[in-house]
């Protein structure tokens, strides 16, 4: 389970993040609406734990942003406002649940687990582009009716590109998505994964193009009829005849 925690009080954020991680969750932390928007678009979360009182606005405004950008994670709102009208406002504003401060950590965890179990819209979140379909919850790619098997890193590259289809994904953001914090990354490693992925998509007839924006990052889009295949990124290695292990 991956959770985005949006809380500006540093001590509380650290305590909540620690408790969530002890319950086997992967936790990303944001301290403002702007940070939360960036985090929500850069990774797929199961649940977003959202404080109402943020330094740059009401946390509820994030919910509208999420739905506009087709981010279907369940949202649990934390609020110091305990009257009925404020609770109704949170739920009518698009939140899936709320919890009034102060609260018990056990209750927070129970509510997060309940939200993560819900068969919500996110359970059917599929991106379609060209002949390619990507099931985000299952992390499974299909071209037409055929399943496309990809090594883990190429799958992560594809997922990140499709989440931002038609827009450039920054190289640094892609590396953070594909590699762990402590992994040593060779200078052309990401280019190699992109090149191999591009070759497999072309061979499968996915009718999509991956473009390298020199010095910036990558973007994916539907192939233009009659266009030449996209060229590999500078420094990329040719794709091997058989996929290597991730």
Secondary structure, DSSP 8 states (H G I E B T S, - for coil): -EEEEE---HHHHHHHHHHHHHTT-EEEEESSHHHHHHHHHHS--SEEEEESEETTEETHHHHHHHHHTT---EEEEEES--SHHHHHHHHHTT-SEEEESS--HHHHHHHHHHHHHS--GGGG-EEEETTEEEETTTTEEEETTEEE---HHHHHHHHHHHHTTTS-EEHHHHHHHHS-TT----TTHHHHHHHHHHHHHHHHT--EEEEEETTTEEEEEE--TT-------TT-----SS----
